[in-house]
Amino acid sequence: MSTTEHPSPPSTDSTIDDPQTDSQSSTTPDDASELFGADRELLVDNLRYVLDGRWRATRDDVRTRSNRADLLPDPSRTLEQARTRILDEMRELSAQGFASAGFGADHGGTGDIGASITAIEMLGYADLSLMVKAGVQWGLWGGAVENLGTARHHEKYVADTINLDLLGCFAMTETGHGSNVQALETTATYDAATKEFVIHSPTPSARKDYIGGAAEHARYAAVFAQLITAGPGQEPESYGVHCFVVPIRDADGNDLPGVTTSDCGYKGGLAGVDNGRILFDSVRIPRENLLNRYADVEDDGTYSSPIDNPNRRFFTMLGTLIRGRISVAATAGAASRKALAIATRYGLVRRQFDAPGDEDEIVVLDYLGHQRKLLPLIAKSYAVAMAQNELTEELHEVQSASPDDSDAGRQRELEASAAGLKAYATWHASHSINVAREACGGAGYLDENQISIIRGDIDVFTTFEGDNTVLTQLVAKEVLSAYADDVQGLSAGGWVRFIASMARDVVVEKTAVRQVVQTLLESSDEDTEKSALTNRGTQIRLFRNREDHLVRTCAQRLRRATDDDNDAFEVFNNAQDHLLKVGQARTERVVLEAFVQAINDCDSRAAAELLGKVCDLFVYSALEADLGWFMMHRHISVERAKAIRRGVNELCRDLRPYAATLVDAFGIPEELMGAPMIENH
């Protein structure tokens, strides 16, 4: 994959005039072209330049390669046909060097992590089964081997993983333990006499479940299990969850002795992904199959690790696998943009009901109700895309740094941001795609128009790579703990007792404010009621004030755990709604500030002005969605609340003529946008 930077952004010195058009007389889905002419195409290019971010060359490369209608899912295929087709497409990607960016240069790749995430994201415009299958093979299985293994594993597995001579899967989730990885039941007991680990599923709930690749294609599994060993003269003990390479099938696809695989069968979507289950019955693997970057076992059973604290060791291992979570967020963003683009194009050609005194029916996107359905979600999609670009870049910088330059605080901040955006982006995608389906009426329910397929495929994104509720709670816990190492691995009750003992100034500690945000805050009135809602500093202050209020009051609730007659878990459980609100507020503030930064960095005045309007709509609609909280806690007056509702309407009307421009700027390959409901109008 090429990662060469675009030499310079398209630019224009013109600004956007206030559009005055008779939108009811629109006869084309691209009605803004009458306003702009050639300038419209330049505006689209400038918006796309901002959306594409640092790895825009990678995006253009994937756009070119994926501009083929045959990459779209075909619901008429059987389960077997769909799986075979996706594997064939994977082989095409491999032949094109698609996977190389995700692996280090000394392992046969190019080591461009940001390009790898971006390329996976772009697959979200084609078939989400292809994205998930690629993510499992190269991101999860390959990522576990590269990031948790050492030279012996890299030499043995990485090259064949890249070229698909070795198909693997990622066996973490169990039937009885999904999000609670530390409590996984599968065991890996070391036998010093044979220098082997014995991988075993001790209970039915220890079965590895929903594992992509496990039903059919995978020959190896990265198995997460409790490592049990004993040095000379010691009793066996568990050292927590570690990862092991376990062969599960022979070359003909038959289960190996002691391994039982089964098929999850038909699902709500993602027909091309062969999700399956795995049970282990005392399966023996060589000692060397422990992925030993962070821990090792000697021939005699002696355990060693460069990280003494077991909780820190566990979370360090999981932290290296964060790439999968970030890929899911990125691809969810792409899927939501595609569904909204299709629905918007349809809204620009579909007509319904006569206008008084007019023979023509009205274009449905000219109805304010329809604008309110789609335009705020398009605005939020822009915001999510800007935040995703920043997150991808931060991942690239953190994981490209040498181990000597590692920053634990920065890593924890990255993990919190990844958890928050994954939840935020996938919830947004699930909602947006459903609204897009509804906005297209019965036509949106037909598979030929794609949205119904996308809706089925995206549904699981809210719960895989981390359940969204758990991830949002994780964000809140990290914020409240100020990234303190001591909190990792504590039970709910233990965590609450930790928070209860902290000083107030530590609890509300936040990361440094970026310069553009600081400047905007300094230029706005601290009393948000006295400043215009269109003032960017006021918008940021409202989001920050909400977060600060929630953090302080949540900490106060949790401090009740210091009372002798209060049970710490009960205190935690009763405050869980508050914790989730903290996580959501923190993530939405981060998303807004990323959007503000992107506008600040935009070189085109016209694009920056339009992006400013889009950002306003994102802010106004976010405030409207949470008006109850803002009013209840007196951050917004009744009159300002009314102004916010009016503002959403006004911004929808302002942005209506640019609807096609905004979705065209997503840069979705045209062959992947096929929808007969649009083409037949």
SELUM-34043 format. One record per residue (C-alpha): x negated, z, y. Coordinates in pm, whole numbers. Layout:
- xx  zz  yy
- X  Z  Y
...
end
This chain:
- xx  zz  yy
- 0  0  0
- -132  -88  338
- -147  198  588
- -290  7  881
- -141  126  1208
- 78  -103  1416
- -167  -206  1692
- 66  -112  1974
- 435  -43  2020
- 671  -306  2155
- 749  -219  2513
- 971  -302  2805
- 976  -174  3159
- 1350  -218  3188
- 1587  73  3164
- 1933  78  3015
- 2210  4  3259
- 2536  186  3220
- 2723  -59  2996
- 3053  -184  3128
- 3228  -397  2870
- 3576  -462  2746
- 3501  -339  2396
- 3850  -427  2275
- 3766  -795  2311
- 3462  -763  2083
- 3441  -1046  1831
- 3107  -970  1671
- 2960  -669  1491
- 2669  -689  1732
- 2864  -659  2054
- 2566  -512  2242
- 2392  -849  2214
- 2613  -972  2498
- 2477  -690  2711
- 2113  -736  2632
- 2050  -1085  2499
- 1683  -1101  2403
- 1631  -754  2548
- 1847  -608  2275
- 1605  -720  2005
- 1319  -565  2198
- 1516  -241  2226
- 1578  -242  1851
- 1206  -294  1791
- 1114  -8  2022
- 1362  229  1861
- 1237  129  1518
- 879  190  1626
- 968  549  1713
- 1171  602  1394
- 899  457  1172
- 641  710  1284
- 276  721  1189
- 309  527  862
- 503  236  1008
- 275  -16  837
- 369  136  500
- 736  107  593
- 696  -261  683
- 513  -327  357
- 789  -166  149
- 1056  -342  358
- 902  -677  273
- 863  -602  -97
- 1209  -446  -138
- 1414  -703  52
- 1581  -812  -274
- 1942  -765  -372
- 1847  -730  -739
- 1699  -386  -659
- 2047  -250  -588
- 2220  -45  -860
- 2463  -233  -1079
- 2747  -6  -1199
- 2839  -252  -1474
- 2519  -169  -1664
- 2537  69  -1956
- 2332  388  -1947
- 2068  226  -2166
- 2056  -90  -1954
- 2030  109  -1631
- 1741  315  -1765
- 1559  10  -1897
- 1603  -168  -1565
- 1464  124  -1363
- 1160  151  -1590
- 1099  -223  -1546
- 1119  -179  -1168
- 875  110  -1195
- 630  -120  -1369
- 668  -371  -1085
- 590  -98  -835
- 287  10  -1035
- 154  -345  -1048
- 185  -360  -669
- -25  -44  -627
- 273  158  -510
- 156  488  -659
- -208  482  -553
- -157  648  -216
- -35  968  -378
- -357  1037  -567
- -707  1123  -451
- -970  853  -408
- -1188  1019  -673
- -897  1002  -920
- -822  632  -881
- -593  647  -579
- -633  608  -203
- -551  966  -104
- -301  876  169
- -39  1146  115
- 170  1050  418
- 189  690  301
- 299  809  -42
- 589  1016  98
- 691  732  330
- 692  474  51
- 910  698  -167
- 1147  750  128
- 1191  375  169
- 1312  348  -191
- 1619  538  -71
- 1740  212  80
- 1739  45  -262
- 1835  239  -575
- 1813  618  -566
- 1753  617  -942
- 1432  427  -874
- 1327  683  -613
- 1397  977  -845
- 1227  815  -1143
- 922  730  -932
- 923  1080  -788
- 927  1239  -1132
- 645  1022  -1269
- 406  1013  -975
- 519  1302  -758
- 615  1578  -1003
- 431  1505  -1329
- 138  1334  -1156
- 136  1588  -874
- 123  1880  -1120
- -172  1728  -1304
- -362  1646  -986
- -287  1958  -784
- -288  2221  -1059
- -544  2061  -1289
- -920  2015  -1267
- -1165  1734  -1345
- -1098  1737  -1719
- -728  1672  -1657
- -785  1420  -1379
- -1015  1212  -1598
- -781  1224  -1894
- -441  1169  -1734
- -438  1045  -1374
- -536  678  -1412
- -287  627  -1696
- -19  807  -1493
- -72  571  -1199
- -50  256  -1413
- 233  391  -1635
- 33  381  -1958
- 127  749  -1971
- 484  854  -1891
- 536  1219  -1806
- 802  1464  -1698
- 816  1794  -1509
- 955  2071  -1730
- 1023  2363  -1499
- 1399  2425  -1480
- 1558  2613  -1770
- 1921  2648  -1872
- 1919  3014  -1776
- 1672  3000  -1488
- 1678  2733  -1223
- 1579  2861  -881
- 1421  3182  -1017
- 1102  3020  -1146
- 914  3349  -1183
- 1166  3457  -1448
- 1129  3151  -1672
- 1152  3248  -2040
- 938  2982  -2210
- 615  3141  -2335
- 261  3012  -2378
- 81  3262  -2601
- -291  3218  -2650
- -429  3228  -3006
- -801  3304  -2980
- -856  3231  -3351
- -762  2864  -3308
- -830  2833  -2933
- -474  2711  -2878
- -171  2801  -2674
- 159  2833  -2860
- 446  2697  -2649
- 779  2849  -2749
- 1141  2871  -2636
- 1238  3226  -2739
- 1610  3199  -2652
- 1868  2923  -2604
- 1859  2989  -2230
- 1486  2906  -2231
- 1568  2542  -2300
- 1417  2310  -2039
- 1718  2140  -1880
- 1803  1843  -1655
- 1444  1718  -1691
- 1402  1361  -1564
- 1231  1151  -1831
- 1289  1404  -2109
- 1580  1213  -2265
- 1389  899  -2351
- 1079  776  -2170
- 840  1069  -2124
- 560  1121  -2374
- 410  1427  -2202
- 554  1720  -2011
- 411  1950  -1746
- 560  2269  -1892
- 592  2586  -1685
- 572  2893  -1906
- 474  3260  -1907
- 105  3278  -1999
- 41  3556  -2251
- -312  3640  -2361
- -551  3924  -2443
- -924  3954  -2400
- -1141  4129  -2661
- -1008  4479  -2728
- -700  4427  -2507
- -330  4415  -2583
- -154  4084  -2506
- 11  4074  -2164
- 186  3820  -1945
- 3  3686  -1643
- 304  3507  -1503
- 413  3145  -1491
- 146  2877  -1534
- 161  2504  -1607
- 53  2334  -1931
- 27  1973  -2048
- 236  1940  -2363
- 276  1618  -2566
- 644  1581  -2660
- 672  1235  -2822
- 461  998  -3024
- 389  637  -2928
- 715  524  -3092
- 925  770  -2892
- 986  1016  -3174
- 981  1391  -3107
- 659  1556  -3212
- 670  1846  -3460
- 821  2158  -3304
- 970  1962  -3011
- 1342  1893  -2990
- 1465  1670  -2708
- 1823  1580  -2626
- 2004  1365  -2372
- 2207  1498  -2078
- 2411  1176  -2101
- 2632  1044  -1826
- 2609  1224  -1492
- 2782  1201  -1155
- 2525  941  -1052
- 2162  833  -1099
- 2240  637  -1414
- 1886  499  -1429
- 1725  842  -1469
- 1701  966  -1828
- 1763  1336  -1776
- 1718  1540  -2090
- 1651  1879  -2246
- 1353  2017  -2437
- 1320  2305  -2683
- 985  2420  -2820
- 939  2585  -3158
- 585  2726  -3166
- 423  2404  -3047
- 42  2431  -3048
- -170  2271  -2776
- -546  2295  -2706
- -670  2565  -2467
- -786  2285  -2236
- -425  2183  -2174
- -377  2472  -1934
- -385  2324  -1583
- -657  2557  -1465
- -722  2507  -1095
- -596  2856  -1013
- -640  3039  -1344
- -818  2995  -1676
- -843  3150  -2021
- -1179  3171  -2198
- -1224  3098  -2567
- -1196  3469  -2645
- -867  3506  -2453
- -1008  3655  -2134
- -795  3565  -1832
- -951  3491  -1494
- -831  3365  -1158
- -985  3322  -812
- -664  3477  -673
- -628  3839  -777
- -276  3903  -652
- -33  3764  -914
- 244  3693  -662
- 7  3517  -425
- -132  3316  -716
- 214  3209  -826
- 324  3101  -478
- -7  2925  -416
- 52  2718  -728
- 407  2632  -626
- 294  2556  -272
- 78  2268  -394
- 391  2105  -541
- 578  2097  -211
- 550  1718  -192
- 854  1670  -416
- 1075  1878  -188
- 963  1683  117
- 1025  1353  -63
- 1380  1458  -146
- 1450  1542  219
- 1301  1210  331
- 1500  1002  85
- 1823  1185  162
- 1768  1087  524
- 1725  724  424
- 2040  726  210
- 2250  875  489
- 2119  618  738
- 2210  336  503
- 2565  460  441
- 2621  511  814
- 2479  167  891
- 2718  2  645
- 3014  200  778
- 2921  120  1139
- 2894  -251  1071
- 3231  -241  900
- 3377  -47  1192
- 3265  -326  1423
- 3452  -599  1232
- 3754  -417  1090
- 4065  -434  1313
- 4371  -217  1299
- 4692  -212  1510
- 4775  -413  1821
- 4676  -300  2166
- 4967  -290  2413
- 4999  -630  2578
- 4727  -781  2359
- 4774  -1019  2066
- 4453  -904  1893
- 4427  -593  1683
- 4180  -328  1794
- 3832  -297  1645
- 3838  40  1468
- 3512  158  1625
- 3685  134  1963
- 3903  430  1862
- 3755  756  1983
- 3847  920  1653
- 3635  667  1466
- 3349  703  1712
- 3361  1079  1661
- 3335  1026  1286
- 3024  811  1293
- 2826  839  1616
- 2745  1213  1603
- 2624  1163  1244
- 2408  871  1355
- 2265  1095  1628
- 2193  1367  1374
- 2030  1109  1148
- 1793  1020  1430
- 1711  1388  1478
- 1648  1438  1106
- 1425  1131  1096
- 1208  1263  1381
- 1172  1601  1211
- 1093  1431  881
- 814  1229  1042
- 658  1548  1175
- 692  1725  840
- 534  1434  651
- 244  1430  895
- 193  1805  863
- 194  1781  482
- -62  1502  503
- -291  1706  728
- -262  2028  525
- -313  1868  184
- -587  1635  308
- -794  1927  435
- -1080  2051  221
- -1014  2377  32
- -1260  2552  262
- -1044  2462  560
- -719  2587  409
- -500  2799  634
- -262  3028  446
- -41  3082  750
- -13  2709  814
- 70  2652  446
- 347  2912  457
- 486  2759  777
- 484  2420  604
- 667  2559  302
- 935  2716  522
- 979  2394  719
- 1002  2191  399
- 1262  2425  252
- 1468  2422  569
- 1461  2047  625
- 1531  1972  259
- 1851  2177  283
- 1942  2046  627
- 1880  1679  543
- 2052  1679  205
- 2359  1863  332
- 2371  1614  617
- 2337  1324  374
- 2612  1449  145
- 2849  1497  440
- 2756  1175  619
- 2792  956  314
- 3133  1104  237
- 3245  1048  597
- 3109  692  585
- 3313  629  270
- 3626  761  437
- 3557  559  752
- 3571  241  543
- 3908  322  388
- 3983  177  47
- 3702  -76  83
- 3453  209  98
- 3569  324  -243
- 3469  -4  -408
- 3129  -2  -575
- 3058  -352  -446
- 3031  -206  -95
- 2767  46  -211
- 2881  365  -36
- 3063  509  -337
- 2751  458  -550
- 2528  618  -288
- 2769  912  -270
- 2747  973  -644
- 2370  939  -648
- 2304  1167  -349
- 2527  1451  -464
- 2264  1625  -678
- 2009  1618  -395
- 2164  1937  -255
- 2068  2131  -566
- 1756  1975  -715
- 1406  2050  -589
- 1559  2379  -481
- 1922  2480  -437
- 2006  2450  -69
- 2150  2798  -36
- 1840  2951  -193
- 1612  2739  25
- 1794  2832  345
- 1765  3197  250
- 1394  3141  184
- 1352  3010  539
- 1518  3321  681
- 1305  3552  469
- 988  3380  588
- 1097  3404  952
- 1184  3772  921
- 865  3850  731
- 645  3672  988
- 468  3504  693
- 327  3832  567
- 150  3791  232
- 282  4126  107
- 639  3999  89
- 583  3723  -166
- 736  3791  -502
- 925  4102  -402
- 1273  4156  -539
- 1564  4141  -296
- 1563  4519  -267
- 1186  4536  -228
- 1190  4268  39
- 1455  4454  236
- 1253  4777  221
- 951  4581  348
- 1146  4441  643
- 1294  4780  719
- 945  4925  759
- 819  4655  997
- 775  4694  1370
- 1025  4506  1584
- 765  4289  1757
- 640  4165  1419
- 989  4081  1297
- 1063  3848  1586
- 722  3680  1584
- 743  3299  1607
- 503  3011  1592
- 352  2879  1914
- 576  2672  2138
- 467  2309  2172
- 365  2206  2520
- 652  1969  2595
- 902  2238  2497
- 725  2501  2704
- 734  2272  3008
- 1104  2207  2964
- 1181  2576  2923
- 990  2660  3239
- 1183  2397  3433
- 1525  2526  3328
- 1722  2830  3438
- 1707  3125  3197
- 2078  3171  3256
- 2210  2880  3050
- 2548  2897  3222
- 2388  2801  3554
- 2205  2494  3424
- 2349  2155  3333
- 2407  2110  2963
- 2230  1776  2983
- 1914  1961  3092
- 1682  1943  2794
- 1533  2283  2866
- 1880  2437  2864
- 1958  2274  2531
- 1638  2408  2376
- 1701  2751  2524
- 2050  2767  2371
- 1910  2684  2026
- 1624  2933  2069
- 1853  3206  2201
- 2077  3165  1898
- 1782  3196  1662
- 1635  3498  1843
- 1971  3676  1848
- 2025  3614  1478
- 1675  3728  1380
- 1700  4052  1578
- 2049  4142  1457
- 1970  4049  1097
- 1661  4273  1105
- 1875  4555  1243
- 2123  4518  956
- 1845  4515  700
- 1686  4832  842
- 1980  5022  703
- 1786  5015  378
- 1573  5300  516
- 1871  5534  492
- 1843  5748  181
- 2199  5687  71
- 2179  5304  97
- 2086  5081  -195
- 1832  4818  -79
- 1984  4537  -285
- 2332  4618  -161
- 2203  4601  197
- 2046  4263  121
- 2357  4129  -49
- 2587  4237  233
- 2363  4061  486
- 2325  3736  293
- 2562  3543  519
- 2353  3657  816
- 2031  3552  641
- 2167  3204  577
- 2268  3172  940
- 1912  3264  1044
- 1770  2992  819
- 2011  2729  946
- 1949  2817  1311
- 1574  2808  1269
- 1583  2467  1103
- 1818  2315  1360
- 1594  2440  1641
- 1290  2282  1473
- 1480  1953  1432
- 1579  1947  1799
- 1224  2016  1917
- 1089  1738  1696
- 1341  1500  1854
- 1236  1612  2202
- 871  1551  2115
- 947  1201  1985
- 1129  1110  2307
- 841  1247  2510
- 595  1033  2313
- 802  713  2340
- 625  442  2545
- 938  236  2618
- 1153  358  2907
- 1460  179  2776
- 1420  321  2427
- 1345  669  2562
- 1658  658  2779
- 1878  558  2489
- 1714  816  2263
- 1788  1073  2532
- 2158  992  2507
- 2140  1011  2128
- 1965  1349  2153
- 2237  1472  2391
- 2502  1375  2137
- 2310  1555  1862
- 2294  1869  2074
- 2653  1857  2198
- 2793  1797  1849
- 2574  2076  1703
- 2698  2315  1972
- 3055  2205  1912
- 3018  2269  1539
- 2904  2625  1612
- 3117  2702  1918
- 3273  3002  1745
- 2938  3176  1715
- 2819  3087  2066
- 3143  3209  2224
- 3175  3519  2008
- 2826  3630  2111
- 2878  3523  2475
- 2607  3260  2486
- 2868  3005  2600
- 3172  3062  2820
- 3518  2923  2751
- 3479  2671  3033
- 3143  2554  2900
- 3294  2525  2553
- 3558  2290  2693
- 3284  2092  2868
- 3101  2053  2535
- 3409  1905  2369
- 3458  1667  2660
- 3089  1586  2651
- 3103  1475  2289
- 3385  1235  2378
- 3198  1098  2679
- 2874  1052  2489
- 3058  871  2209
- 3205  633  2465
- 2864  586  2628
- 2695  507  2298
- 2973  290  2154
- 2825  -38  2289
- 2492  49  2127
- 2629  128  1783
- 2490  -185  1619
- 2160  -146  1803
- 2120  210  1680
- 2180  130  1314
- 1980  -194  1323
- 1685  14  1440
- 1688  195  1105
- 1511  -112  971
- 1699  -132  642
- 1613  -457  458
- 1905  -694  500
- 1925  -785  131
- 1988  -417  58
- 2277  -399  307
- 2512  -629  119
- 2878  -531  146
- 3153  -790  92
- 3392  -589  311
- 3171  -682  608
- 3084  -1031  500
- 3448  -1126  438
- 3563  -1039  792
end
